[in-house]
Amino acid sequence: MAQAVALIWYWSLVILPFTAMITFISTLIVCRQVVQNIWSETNLPYISQLGIGLAYPYFVFGFVILCLQMVLILIGRLQYLFRSQSVIHRVTLCTIHAIAFISAIFLLIMTIVSLDHNVYLHIISAFGMFGFISLYCLLHSIVVFYLYLRRSIVPLHSNILWPIWFFSCGVLLTIFASIWIFKGAVIPQYIAAGMPFLYILGFVPQFWMQAKTKLKRDDSYTQVHYTNTMNL
């Protein structure tokens, strides 16, 4: 039973980054359609404007589900880093991922407290979410790059594509979030909001290898156990 639960967990981590992106995009599309039907607005609204009026329940449902998925992904990533290397202290890794969890809290507040409820709290939460997730991406990218430099000790982190992917996504997130915050541009806000989901897609290859390794170990254990039983 425990092995089955572990396998479900590991393979869920492979799927969750994709379902998170699908949840994000589908929530925006549904809320945009509801808002457009009410306002007959042709211009692209800010994301916060998609969570008011009749669109509020869809916005809350979608982003709460999204928040839960992000938390599970972060837990899985932290677990993987614990198991795949020993050169970076666990306290450091926990501190870095705590920043991402704080971002998830801001996301939850921003989702539940709409512009109709409290404009200032909603905006502060949005800024806090982008600020903390940008900081997490930066620090996590440094961790991945450092692990690559120590690849002789941690061979599971020897692929140069991962540092490049994480660093590129982190830089783009920071740039577009800054443009949105300081210039109020709409399209950069959507790009910045989507960048964290591209960022966590970089977790998938290592989640995949982790799940396959776990499956092989369980198969080996089952074969040995079956052979021992037959010998008895």
C-alpha positions as CSV (number, residue, x, y, z in Angstrom):
1,M,0.0,0.0,0.0
2,A,2.8,2.4,0.9
3,Q,4.6,1.7,-2.3
4,A,1.4,2.4,-4.3
5,V,0.9,5.7,-2.5
6,A,4.5,6.7,-3.2
7,L,4.2,5.9,-6.9
8,I,1.0,7.9,-7.1
9,W,2.8,10.8,-5.5
10,Y,5.9,10.7,-7.7
11,W,3.9,10.3,-10.9
12,S,1.6,13.1,-9.8
13,L,4.6,15.4,-9.6
14,V,5.3,14.7,-13.2
15,I,1.8,15.8,-14.2
16,L,1.1,18.7,-11.8
17,P,3.2,21.3,-13.6
18,F,1.2,20.7,-16.8
19,T,-2.2,20.7,-14.9
20,A,-1.2,23.9,-13.1
21,M,-0.5,25.7,-16.5
22,I,-3.8,24.4,-17.9
23,T,-5.7,25.5,-14.8
24,F,-4.2,29.0,-15.0
25,I,-5.0,29.4,-18.7
26,S,-8.5,28.0,-18.5
27,T,-9.3,30.2,-15.5
28,L,-8.3,33.3,-17.4
29,I,-10.2,32.3,-20.4
30,V,-13.4,31.5,-18.5
31,C,-13.3,34.7,-16.4
32,R,-12.5,36.7,-19.5
33,Q,-15.5,35.3,-21.3
34,V,-17.8,36.1,-18.3
35,V,-16.5,39.7,-18.0
36,Q,-16.7,40.3,-21.7
37,N,-20.4,39.1,-21.8
38,I,-21.2,41.6,-19.0
39,W,-19.1,44.6,-20.1
40,S,-18.9,44.0,-23.8
41,E,-15.3,45.0,-23.4
42,T,-12.9,44.4,-26.2
43,N,-9.7,45.6,-24.6
44,L,-7.7,43.1,-22.6
45,P,-8.4,43.7,-18.9
46,Y,-5.9,43.4,-16.0
47,I,-5.9,39.9,-14.4
48,S,-7.4,41.4,-11.2
49,Q,-10.4,42.7,-13.2
50,L,-11.2,39.2,-14.2
51,G,-12.1,38.4,-10.6
52,I,-14.9,40.8,-10.0
53,G,-18.7,40.6,-10.4
54,L,-20.1,37.4,-11.8
55,A,-16.6,36.2,-12.7
56,Y,-15.5,36.1,-9.0
57,P,-16.6,32.5,-8.2
58,Y,-14.8,31.2,-11.3
59,F,-11.8,33.2,-10.4
60,V,-11.7,32.0,-6.8
61,F,-12.3,28.4,-7.8
62,G,-9.6,28.3,-10.5
63,F,-6.9,30.1,-8.5
64,V,-7.5,28.2,-5.3
65,I,-7.0,24.9,-7.2
66,L,-4.0,26.5,-8.8
67,C,-2.6,27.5,-5.4
68,L,-3.0,24.0,-4.1
69,Q,-1.2,22.6,-7.1
70,M,1.7,25.0,-6.7
71,V,2.1,24.0,-3.1
72,L,2.3,20.3,-4.0
73,I,4.8,21.0,-6.7
74,L,7.0,23.0,-4.3
75,I,6.8,20.3,-1.7
76,G,7.8,17.8,-4.4
77,R,10.7,19.9,-5.5
78,L,12.0,20.4,-2.0
79,Q,11.7,16.7,-1.4
80,Y,13.7,16.0,-4.6
81,L,16.5,18.4,-3.7
82,F,16.7,16.7,-0.2
83,R,17.1,13.3,-1.8
84,S,19.3,14.1,-4.9
85,Q,22.1,16.1,-3.3
86,S,23.9,16.8,0.0
87,V,26.1,19.8,-0.8
88,I,23.5,22.4,0.0
89,H,22.2,22.4,3.6
90,R,18.5,21.5,4.1
91,V,17.9,24.7,6.1
92,T,19.0,26.8,3.1
93,L,16.7,24.9,0.8
94,C,13.8,25.2,3.3
95,T,14.4,29.0,3.6
96,I,14.4,29.4,-0.2
97,H,11.2,27.4,-0.7
98,A,9.6,29.2,2.2
99,I,9.8,32.3,0.0
100,A,7.7,30.5,-2.6
101,F,5.2,29.4,0.0
102,I,4.8,33.0,1.1
103,S,4.1,33.9,-2.6
104,A,1.4,31.2,-2.6
105,I,-0.2,32.8,0.5
106,F,-0.2,36.2,-1.3
107,L,-1.8,34.5,-4.3
108,L,-4.5,33.1,-2.1
109,I,-5.2,36.5,-0.5
110,M,-5.3,38.2,-3.9
111,T,-7.7,35.6,-5.1
112,I,-10.2,35.7,-2.2
113,V,-10.0,39.5,-1.6
114,S,-11.1,40.9,-5.0
115,L,-11.1,44.5,-6.1
116,D,-14.7,44.7,-5.1
117,H,-13.8,43.8,-1.5
118,N,-10.6,45.7,-0.8
119,V,-8.6,47.3,-3.5
120,Y,-5.5,48.1,-1.5
121,L,-5.2,44.6,0.0
122,H,-5.7,43.0,-3.4
123,I,-3.0,45.1,-5.1
124,I,-0.5,44.7,-2.2
125,S,-1.1,41.0,-2.4
126,A,-0.5,41.0,-6.1
127,F,2.8,42.9,-5.7
128,G,3.8,40.7,-2.9
129,M,3.1,37.5,-4.9
130,F,5.1,38.7,-7.9
131,G,7.9,40.0,-5.6
132,F,8.3,36.8,-3.7
133,I,8.0,34.4,-6.6
134,S,10.6,36.4,-8.5
135,L,12.9,36.2,-5.5
136,Y,12.3,32.4,-5.3
137,C,13.1,31.9,-9.0
138,L,16.3,33.9,-8.6
139,L,17.5,32.0,-5.5
140,H,16.4,28.6,-6.9
141,S,18.2,29.3,-10.1
142,I,21.4,30.0,-8.1
143,V,20.9,26.7,-6.3
144,V,20.6,24.8,-9.6
145,F,23.6,26.6,-11.1
146,Y,25.7,25.8,-8.0
147,L,24.6,22.2,-8.2
148,Y,25.7,22.1,-11.8
149,L,29.1,23.4,-10.8
150,R,29.3,20.6,-8.3
151,R,28.1,18.0,-10.8
152,S,31.0,15.7,-10.1
153,I,29.5,15.2,-6.6
154,V,25.8,15.4,-7.6
155,P,25.6,13.7,-11.0
156,L,21.8,14.0,-11.0
157,H,22.3,17.8,-11.6
158,S,24.8,17.6,-14.4
159,N,22.5,18.8,-17.2
160,I,23.4,22.3,-18.3
161,L,19.9,22.8,-19.8
162,W,18.3,23.1,-16.4
163,P,20.3,26.1,-15.1
164,I,19.8,27.8,-18.5
165,W,16.1,27.2,-18.4
166,F,15.6,28.3,-14.8
167,F,17.8,31.4,-15.2
168,S,16.1,32.5,-18.5
169,C,12.5,32.1,-17.0
170,G,13.5,33.9,-13.8
171,V,15.0,36.9,-15.7
172,L,12.0,37.1,-18.0
173,L,9.6,37.0,-15.0
174,T,11.5,39.8,-13.3
175,I,11.6,42.0,-16.4
176,F,7.9,41.7,-17.3
177,A,6.8,42.0,-13.7
178,S,8.8,45.2,-13.4
179,I,7.3,46.6,-16.6
180,W,3.9,45.8,-15.3
181,I,4.5,47.3,-11.8
182,F,6.2,50.5,-13.0
183,K,4.4,51.1,-16.3
184,G,1.0,49.5,-15.7
185,A,1.1,47.6,-19.0
186,V,-1.5,44.8,-19.4
187,I,0.3,42.4,-21.7
188,P,3.5,42.2,-19.6
189,Q,1.4,41.4,-16.6
190,Y,0.0,38.3,-18.4
191,I,3.5,37.3,-19.5
192,A,4.8,37.7,-16.0
193,A,1.9,35.8,-14.5
194,G,2.6,32.9,-16.9
195,M,6.4,32.7,-16.5
196,P,6.3,30.8,-13.1
197,F,4.4,28.0,-14.9
198,L,7.1,27.8,-17.6
199,Y,9.7,27.9,-14.8
200,I,8.2,24.9,-13.0
201,L,8.1,22.9,-16.2
202,G,11.8,22.7,-15.7
203,F,11.1,20.4,-12.7
204,V,9.4,17.8,-14.9
205,P,12.5,16.0,-16.3
206,Q,13.9,15.4,-12.8
207,F,10.4,14.4,-11.5
208,W,10.2,12.0,-14.4
209,M,13.5,10.4,-13.6
210,Q,12.6,10.2,-10.0
211,A,9.3,8.4,-10.7
212,K,11.0,6.0,-13.1
213,T,13.7,5.2,-10.6
214,K,11.1,4.6,-7.9
215,L,9.2,2.3,-10.3
216,K,12.3,0.3,-11.1
217,R,13.2,-0.1,-7.5
218,D,9.7,-1.4,-6.7
219,D,9.8,-3.8,-9.6
220,S,13.2,-5.1,-8.4
221,Y,11.8,-5.5,-4.9
222,T,8.7,-7.4,-6.2
223,Q,10.9,-9.7,-8.3
224,V,13.2,-10.5,-5.4
225,H,10.3,-11.0,-3.0
226,Y,8.5,-13.3,-5.5
227,T,11.7,-15.4,-6.0
228,N,12.2,-15.7,-2.2
229,T,8.6,-16.9,-1.9
230,M,9.0,-19.5,-4.6
231,N,12.2,-20.8,-3.0
232,L,10.4,-21.2,0.3
